[in-house]
Amino acid sequence: MTRKSLYHEIQFVNQRLNLRQELFHLTNERAKVALVKSNPYLLIGTGLVAGAIAGSLGWHKAYKSAVSFYPLLIKFPRFLMAMNND
């Protein structure tokens, strides 16, 4: 590869990285807004339930079950943001 083509490839990858970082920051800010708007008792209750499940199952099994629910955990903040926008 020539120096010029490597330079252009680096620029392209850098632009993609900048775009991904901007999207990450935007999603992060939207999640913060949704978290602030949500009911604090719901957050505390969810944490207590998660702690009780982790305590009864053990950390290893709780981690395995959390990994299986990962897609749901990713979609839940988006659901909250959509619910708050209506």
Residue, then its C-alpha position, 0 to 999 in steps of 0.5 A: m500500500t502506498r503512503k497516500s492510501l494508508y493515510h486515507e484509510i486512517q482518516f476513514v477509520n478515524q471518522r468512523l471512530n468519531l461517529r461512534q463516539e458521538l453516538f455513544h455520548l448521545t445515548n449516554e446523555r439520553a439515558k441519564v435524562a431517562l434515569v433522572k425522570s424515572n421513579p427513584y422507588l422503582l430504581i431502589g426496588t429493582g436494585l433490591v430485587a436484583g440483590a435478592i436474586a443474586g443472593s439466593l442464586g449465588w453470584h455465578k448463576a446470577y451473572k449467567s442469568a444476567v447475560s441471558f437477559y442482556p438484550l432486554l437490559i439494552k432495550f429497557p432504557r430505550f423503552l423508557m426514553a420512548m415512554n418519556n417522549d410520548 
